[in-house]
Amino acid sequence: MTPSRSRPPAEAQITPDDLEAKFRELQGEVEVVGEEAMNKLVVIGAVILVGVVLVAFALGRRRGNKKRTVVEIRRI
């Protein structure tokens, strides 16, 4: 015996309005998650930038101390 394929009742049918409502709901969730991820990326980027600046400053100071010019002043 083969199962008969009947149409579901009208209440169970999916309408375009149902689809649109669900897509809008999903889009809202995606936007919230995207904003949270963007905020995290901004914070991580700022921390990395500050770290790079501090390392460059430290290396510059060290190099300046190693190759300091000595100026002698002699009176004639």
C-alpha positions, 0 to 999 in steps of 0.5 A: 500500500502506498501512503496517500498524499493529501494537502495539510489543513489550511491552518498548517500551510505556510504563507508568504507573511509567515516566511517574511516574519521568520526572515525578519526575526533571523535578520534581527538576531544576525545583526545583534550577533554582528554588532557584538562581534564588531565591538569585540574586534574594535577592543582587540584592535585597540589593544594590539595597536597600543601594544605595538606603539609601546613596543616601538617606543621601548625599542626606540629608547633602547636604540637611543641609549646604545648609540648616543652621540658624545659631544666634547666641548674644548676651549681654545 
